[in-house]
Amino acid sequence: MAKMGSRKHLKRYKAPKSWPIHPKEDTWTVKPSAGSHSIIDSIPLTLVIRDVLKLADNAREAKRIINSGNVLVDGRVVKDYKFPVGFMDVIEIPKTEESYRVLLDRKGRLQLDLIEDSSAKLSKIVNKTTIKGGKTQLNLHDGKNVIIEEDDYKVGDVICLKVPEQEIVEAYPLQEGATVLVTGGKHTGELGTISEIIENKSTNPNTIIIKNSSNDEFLTLKDYAFVVGTDAPVISLLEVNK
């Protein structure tokens, strides 16, 4: 029997819970290509076009739209119908003159938010490495990398990139007072302000205390915090996230 990782398709009931599709409508669904986002953090482009945006009645029509170069992700044309689209990716459909940002709702499902400005994308720094010439490579949450001359950033900070150029236009530090969107745990999709960052000296993960719009505070992992602004969100957010 072939291993799941080698299959070209995926049984719909085994699809990640982050996918906004019904598990019992069909037996099989599209499996994302290996790419910047993992399978549990992304949704294949075919499902975005057919199931989410309803621009196609079936997979064949969705593939035709994608193969014709009618879909851009982060400012670049994508023709792979299995291309993995994930959190904070920006999708453009030139023919409809509409653009969307991929967000998470309160149930951890990937959703599209209609936006007006598709020229910028928020990316979280998950690691940093020093490369040849003393330059720093920022490793981002979506698998992309940005090389910089001067390192003014920390892991956990979020940078605003001009797409498709990948130029840094702004930065939002992970610090007390920052506005964050929670990307994991039972508070997924909640928006709030960091009250305190708790750095554990043991092997336990670092945590943060977040205050929401109702002035209620909750504890979550520091890794779950995605900064979306300093005093207020710099991007539009889904109604369910507000």
Sequence and secondary structure as in RCSB ss.txt:
>XXXX:A:sequence
MAKMGSRKHLKRYKAPKSWPIHPKEDTWTVKPSAGSHSIIDSIPLTLVIRDVLKLADNAREAKRIINSGNVLVDG
RVVKDYKFPVGFMDVIEIPKTEESYRVLLDRKGRLQLDLIEDSSAKLSKIVNKTTIKGGKTQLNLHDGKNVIIEE
DDYKVGDVICLKVPEQEIVEAYPLQEGATVLVTGGKHTGELGTISEIIENKSTNPNTIIIKNSSNDEFLTLKDYA
FVVGTDAPVISLLEVNK
>XXXX:A:secstr
   GGG SEEEGGGS TTS S TTS SEEE   SSSS GGGEEEHHHIIIIIS   SSHHHHHHHHHTT  EETT
EE   TT EEETT EEEETTTTEEEEEEE TTS EEEEEES  SEEEEEEEEEEE GGG EEEEETTS EEEESS
    TT EEEEETTTTEEEEEE   TT EEEE SSTTTT EEEEEEEE  SSSS  EEEEE TTS EEEEEGGGE
EEEESSS SS   GGG 
